[in-house]
Amino acid sequence: MNRSTNVRRMNAASCSLLASGLFGALASPAAAQSSGLLVPDWSNDRIMLFDKTTGDLINADFITEAATGTTMSSPKEALQVGDEIWVSDQTEDRIIRFSLDGTRFLGDALNRTVHLIDNVRGFEVFGGRIYVACDTGAFANSVAVFTLAGDLVTSVSAGTSPFDIVAFGGELLVSDGDTDDITRHDANMANLGFFVQSPESSAIAWPQQMTVASDNQIVVANFSIPDGVYVYSSTGSQLEFYDTGAQGGLRGAYRLPDGRYLFTNGAGVFRLDPAAGSIVNIIPNVNSQYINELNATGCDADFNNDGQVDFFDFLDFAAAFGAEDPSADWNSDGQVDFFDYLDFAADFGACE
């Protein structure tokens, strides 16, 4: 019996168990719970924490060098990976691991001495692999791919200056600061074509961070003129452009639940309200970088990214699991199997 048949049979068995009531306790809707938004502060070598709903500052010193006993010189991106927070540092040439509460240094996931990564920018953890955008060194102008254990899988040129990598729809999107493109790749970094192709003379110029909004639209922080927040459909069609005026040089961008946006640049963290046409500087005089969610409460089962955890998430996960979609690799061990189903069910239950 092949593995695909095994997955389909396990999926059918799970649905039968669900119908019989074993998963009945999971069927009631549960509110999404999140601890906030992680934003690195390049100028003060720390990770700040913002409210996921309002965008207000919660803790400017959520992760600091002094509290954790390690060094950060230019933190670029902070991501939750399981029950840890990983931070890419562009001049330290490391991906640093911290405890979920931000108080403890847990070691390096990757570093230049062992793994040869250099001038690290954005990164992504997907399907049991770590994807790292590097500008110089052994992996210059490439995305280097490692296992979670730190073994090199491959390195692939992704344009001439990759800045960010985000998993989306079972693929990986890579933004390029030189070609001004966003390209699509499979899990082995084979090029699948353009998500956004932008001539130098128009549209985006130097896209940095990309985030996936709750409706599967892609929000892009654009660094150069016309700098601002770009919004694309799930197929790469431009839907919106919000000119941030004097607040240019964007690094990160994220849509809040009420339709407002947080964006970052070298002067602070800002909240953009398209309806009111206003921009508010939430915290000035910080060189802020990429924006990512922190789900520290154990409720991390919003599979369809609609802002709430309910039974539709369970159904959508079951469909992805049955199709062996990489998005169903819930425990990030590189394969889709019944352990992913059990782990997702546990996370779903923790949201009640």
N, C-alpha and C positions, 0 to 999 in steps of 0.2 A: 504494500500500500504506500503510495507516495505521500509527501508531506502536504501537498495541496488537499488531497482527499482527507487527510487527518484533520486539517484545519476546518474544512467544511463540516466534518462529522462532529468535531468538538463544538463548533458554532451552533449546529442544530441541537446538540445535546444541551447546550447552555440555554438556548431559547426554550427548550422543553422544561428545563428546571425553572426558568423564569416564569413560565406560564403556570407551573404547578405551585408557585408561591415561595420557592426557596429564596428568590430575590425580591419578594414582595415588599420587604422593608425598604428596598431601594427605590421603589416606584413613585413615592410621593415627591413633589417638587421640593427643591431646597435652594435657598438663596446662595448666590455666589459669594464666597468669602475670600478676600485678599488683604494682604498686609500693606500693599502700597506699590509705589513705582521707584525703582532703583535708578539713580542718576549719578554717574561719576563726576567728581569735581577735580579737574586736571590741575587747577591752580593751587588747591589746598590738600591734594593727595588723600582724598577721602571719598566715600560713597554716601550720597544723601538719600533720604527717603521722603517721598511725596505721597499725598493721598490719591488713591486710584480714582476716586469719584470726583473730587473737587479740584485736584491739582495743587492743593495747598501744601506747604512744607510741613512735614511731621518731625523730622530729625535731620539736622544738617550734618551730624557726626554719627551716622548709623554704623559705618565701618571706618575706622581710622588706624593709622600706623601705630600710634601710641597704645591703643587698646588691644591691638592684635599682635604686636611685637614683630611685625614684618615691614618691609619697605614698599611703598608705592611712589612712583615718580610721575607717571602720566597715565592714570587709569582711563581707559577708553570705553569699555563696555562691561556691564555687570549683568550676568544671567543667573537665574536659578537653575541648577542642575540637580534634580532629585531633592535631597534634603541638605544641599549645600548651595552656596553662592560662589560663582566663579567670576573672576575679574581679569580682563586682558589689560596689560600695561604696555604702552607703546615703546617706551624707552627702557624699561626693565626687561623687555622681551620675554615676558612670562604670562602664563595664565595661572592666577593665584586662587587657591581654594580657601573659603571661609565657612564657618558654621552659619546655619540659617538665621540665627539671631544677630549675626554680624560681630560677635565678640571674640571669636577664636580663629587663628590662622591654622589651617589644616595641611599645609604643604602646597607644592606646585603640581598642577595637572600637566603642564608643559613648561619648558624653559629653553633659553638659547643654548646653554651649555650642553644639555643632553639632546635636545630635539632640533636645534639649529634654527628655530624660528627667530625672525628679526623684523623690527619695525612692525609690530603686531597692531592690527586695527580691530575690526569687528570679528566675531566668531559665532559659530552655531554648533549645538550638539544635537545630532539627529541620527536615528537608526543605529545607535551604538558607536557612533563615530564623532570625532571633533574636527570641525572645519575651520581653518584659521586663515584670515586674509593677511598676507605678508607683503611688505613693500620692497625690502632689500634682503641681502644675504643669500643663503643657499636656496631659498624659495622666493626669490625676488619676483614681484609682480605675479604672484601665484596664490592659489588656495592650497595649503598643505592639509592633508587629511590623515588623521591618526585614529587608532582605536582608543577606547577609554583607558586602556592600560598604557598608552603612550607609544605604541608601535606605529611606525610610518606605514600608511597604506599606499598613498600616491601623492603627487603634487602636480597641479595642472595650471598652466597659464590661464588667467581669467581676465582678458583685456590687458591693460598696461598699468593699472593702479587700483586694485580691488580695495573697497572700503568696508563693505558690510556683506553679510551672508544671512539669509533667513529661509527657513523651511516653509514651504507653501504648496499645498495640494500634492504632496508626495514628491515634490521637486525642491530644488534649491535655487533661490534668486541671488545674484551677485551684482552689486552696484559698483561702477567703475568711475573713478574721478577724472580720468584722462579722456576716455572715449565718450563719456556722458551716456553710457548705455546701462541698462539692467538686463542681464542675460539669464537664461534658464539652463539648469543642469540637472542630470540625474544623480543618484547617490554616489556614483563613481566619478563625478564631475565631468562626464561627457557633455558637450555643448548641445542643447536642444533648441537653440535659436534665441531670438530676442523676446523679452517681455516688454521692454521699452527701448526703442532705437531712436537716439536723439542726435541730429547733426549739431556740430558746434555752434551753428548760427541761430538755433532756435530751441525752444522747450528747455528741459532740464539741463543744467550745466554743473557737473561735479556733484552728483547725488551721493549722499553719505548714508545715514541710517534709513532702513525700511522697517515698518512695523505692520502687522496684520491687524486690521480693525475687526470689530465683532461681526460685520456683515461681509467679511472676506474681501474688503477693499484694501488696497495697499497704500499706506501713507509714507511719503518720502520727504526727508529733509534735504533741501537743495542748498549747497554751499555758495555757489557763484551766481552772478547775475544771469537770469532773473531769479534771485534767491528768494526762497519762501517755502511754503508747504504745498506739495503736489499730492493729489489723490487719484489713484487709478482703479479701474474695475479689476475683477479677478482675471480678466483676459488681457490687461495691459492698456486699455483705452483710458485716456485722460478724462477725468470727471470734473476736477476742481483744481484751481490754483489760487492760493491765498498769499498775496504779496505782503511780506513782513516789513516792507519799507526800510527804515533806517536800521532795523534789527536784522542784519544780514549775516552771512557766513554760518548758516545753520548746520548743526551736527546731528541733532536728534529731533524726532517728531513722533507724537502719539496722540490719538484721538480719545478724549474723555467720553464717558457714557452719554453726556448731554449734548454732544456735538461740538463742544469746544475742543481746542487742541493745546497741548503743551509742546513747546519747542525750545531748543537749547542753542546757544552759541557762545562765543568767547566773553560775552558780557553778562550772562546770567541764564536763568530759567524763566520762560515767558508763557503766559496763557493768552491764547488767541480766541476771541469770540467772533466768529463770522457774522452772526446775526446782528450784533451791536457794532461791528466794525472796530473793535477795541483790542488793544494789546496791553497786558499788565505784566510788569517785571516782578516776579514773585520773590526772587532772591538775586540781587545785583552783585557785580564784581566777582563773579566766579566763571571760570572757563569750563562750562558744563558740556557733557558729551551725550552718549546714547541713553535711551529711556527704555526700561523693560520692567515687566510685572514681577512682583514678589508675592507668592502665595504661601505664607508661612503657617497658615492655620491647619494645613493638611487637606483643605478642600481645593482640589486642583483638577476637577473633572468636568470643566466647561469645554467639552470636546468640540462643540460646534462654534465656540467663540461668540455666543450671542449675549454674553453678559450675565447669564444665570445658569445654574445647574439644575436640570430637570430631566424627565424621562426621555426627552428627545436626544439628549447627549448619549444616553445609554443605547438608544436605537441606532444613532449614527455611528457610535463606536462598533456596535455589533456588525453593521453593514461593512465598515472598513475592515474589521477583523475577518469577516467571511471572504472578502476580496483580497486578503493578504496585502492590504495597502500599508506602505511603510509608516503611515501615521498611526497605525494600530500597534506599533512596537512600543508599548506603554512603558516598559522598563528599560528601554534603550540598550538592549543586549544584542542588537543586530539581527534579530529574527522575530517573526510574528508567531507566537504559540500560545498555548492555553494559560501560561503564567501571566501573559499580558492581560488576558481577559480577567483573571482573578485579581490582579493588581488594580486594574481599572475599577472593578466592582468594589474593591476595598476603599479606593479613593472616593468613589461615588457615595458610598455609605457614610464616609467621614464628613460629608457636606451637610448632613441632616442636623 
